[in-house]
Structures are given as C-alpha cells and as structure tokens.
C-alpha cells in the first residue's frame, strides 16, 4: 500500500545499511527510517531493501527539502 507522509510531519530521516558488507560482499540495498514529529506520540516508518541506485536521488531530494538526515 502507498503511504503518504507530508514533509512538515518529518522530524528526520535515518539511512541504514549504507556501505554495509556481509561476508565481504557489499549489499545492494539499504533501509530508511522516517521519524515523524510527535503529534500522536510519534512514529517511525521504515522502508527496507531499497535499491542502492536510489540512494543518491533520495539524498538529494531530502537535502533540497530541508529534511534533517542522519
């Protein structure tokens, strides 16, 4: 299902498993956690196994949107 998160609802984005290696082989995927501003106690939405070729575009988008990243 599609999940719509407004930019103003995002506290920060956390990239995970960037450059991680398993058994000497570089992973082809990474994860993103979207930490939302605490309105209803706060939530974290996780997106797993994103293709690494998408990393640069996502990083640039969040950067231009003024979203904090970790």
Number of C-alpha atoms within 10 A of each C-alpha: 3 4 6 6 11 8 13 11 14 17 16 18 20 13 15 14 16 15 12 13 11 8 6 7 8 12 16 15 18 20 17 20 17 19 17 21 15 12 8 7 7 11 14 16 13 12 12 13 12 13 12 15 11 11 17 9 10 12 15 11 12 15 12 9 11 12 15 12 13 8
